Amino acid sequence: MSDGLNLSVKQWEVLGAAPALVFVMVAKSDGAISVAEEDVLVADWLPRLRSLSFSPVAKEQKVYQWALGEATVNMHALFEMSSSALADRLRAAVALLDDHVPPPKADSVRAKLRGLAQDVAEACGGSRRGLFQKGTDPVSRDEGRTLRLVDHILRGT
């Protein structure tokens, strides 16, 4: 097990919750979580997130997948949290990522989390543009603000 990350179950729970935290932060930032946003997570992203590789040790990979599943099943508790509490929990996950996951894998995880955030924000489209502009913005103003916050946290700054 020398090639593994040797994290505690609690630490795996923190890492496994990161995708759910990103989803909830972005989806609830405009005041409502839509069916389209839920579909992005369940249909498109959960299979990709389950396949993320944190460790070459099969047992650790299974623990991560379990933690991801637990966070997803218990997402209702995240919906009740304040935006600042969600951001703090995401910061804790990023700190673990920085401290324990080799840089190439950590960068891959960050990229996946950014992609998830962007896809959730774009799932319902944004607000209508001004009177003389056609179409809609790809994301709402509130979701755009949250995307910037998520990116800031993922950069560790």
N, C-alpha and C positions, 0 to 999 in steps of 0.2 A: 504494500500500500504506500510505498515511498513516493510514487509518482502522483498520488492523489492530493487533494486539497486538505484533507484531514479536518474538515469543518464539523462543528457540533450540529446536532439536529436543529437547534435554535438558529444557528447561522444559515443553514440550508433553508429554513423557513423564511428568513429575511431575504435571501437571494431569490427564492421561489416566488415571493410576493411582488417582486419588482414589476413584472408585466401587468399584474392586476392593479398595482398602484398607478402606473402610467395610464392604463385604460380609464380608471375612475377619475384621475385628475383631469384628463382631457375631456372625457365624455360628460362630466357634470359641470364643466366650467361655464357652459352657456345656459345652465339652469335646468336642463332636462337631458336624460339619456334616452336616445331614440332606439327603435328596433334596428335600424340600419347600423347604428354604432355597435349594438350588441352582436349583430351578424358578422361584422368585421372581426370582432374578437373570436367568436365561437367558430365560425366557418373558415375564416382565412388564417387567423393568427395562432390559435392554440396548437394546431398540428406543427407549425413551424417552431413555436416556442418550446414544445415538448422535445424537439430534436436538437435544441441548442446543446452544445457540448461544453461543459465546464471542466470536466475531468476525464482522464482516460480510464478511470476505475469504474467498472460497470455498476458496482453497488452505489457509488456516489452519484452516478447519473440517475439511477432509479430513485434515490432519495430526493434529488432535485425535481424529478418529474412528480413525485408524490407531493412535494412542497408547493409546486405550481398548481397542482390539482386542488390541494387544500385551500390555497389562496383564492382560486377561482370559485370553488363551492361556497366559500365564506365571504364572497365579495360584498354581500349585503352589509356587513359590518363596516367595510371601507366606505360605502356610500354615506354612512352616518358621520364619518370623520370630517373635520374641517380641512380646508385646502392646505393650511400650514402644517397640520399633523400629517397629511399625506406626503407633503414635500419632505418633511423631516424623516419619515420612514423610507422614502426613496433615497435620500442622502445616506442613510445608514446602509442601504443595500449597495449603493455605489462605493461607499467606503470599504465594504467587504470585498467587492469586486476588485478594487484597487489593491487591497492588501493581500489577497489570496489567489487571484486568478491571473495567469500569465498574460502579458500585454496583448498578444495577438487574439487570444480568446476573449479577453475583456473588451477589446475594441469591437469584435464581432457582436458581442452581447449588446454593447451600447448602440451599434448600428441597427440591430433588430428592434431595440426599444424605441429608437427614434422613428423607425419605419412604422411601428405600431401606432405611435402617437400621431404621426402625420395621417395615416389611413383612417384612424378614428375621427380626427378633426374634419377630414374631407368627406366622411361617410354621408352626411346630410347636406352638404353644401353650406355655404355661409349665408350672410344676410344679402338682401337685395341691394344693388348699387344705387347710386343717385338717380334722379328722375330722367336724366338724359344719357345714362349709361345702360348698356344692355347686359343681361345675365346677372350672375351672382358672384360674390367673392368665393374662393374655394373653401375658406374657413371663416367662422365668425370672429369678430374682434376679440371676444373673451377666449375663444379657443386658441387664437394666435398668440395671445399673451401667455396662456398656459404652455403652448408649444415652446415658446422662448424660455420659460422657467424650466421645463423638463430638459431642454437642451443644456441650459446652464448647469443644472444638477448633474447631468450625465457627463459633462466636461470636468466636473469636480471643482468648479470655480464658484 
